[in-house]
Amino acid sequence: MSDLAVNEKLEKVCQEAYDKLDKINLDEYNDVKEKLAWCIGSYSYDKNPAGLYEIGTQALDALKTYKKEKPRLVSKKLIEDLEKVLSNN
């Protein structure tokens, strides 16, 4: 897969992570959620994926933590997709 295709997948999965964090709607995740939203917007402007990798990793950690508490509210597929795309860095 080309770098561009990988980065587009990263952007898509980060958007899904943002949507899930937004749906969870807990104050403890607001910081990572806001950073993720900023990085998604920044990537769409400059196509530099560095922030998506950095904050995507934080979002992955947050989602894994939440999944331990409420396993049915975070899909295994979302976690796996994030892990897979972040491992391409």
PyMOL commands that set and color helices and strands:
alter all, ss='L'
color gray80, all
select helices_A, chain A and resi 3-24+27-46+50-69+71-73+76-86
alter helices_A, ss='H'
color red, helices_A
deselect
rebuild
show_as cartoon
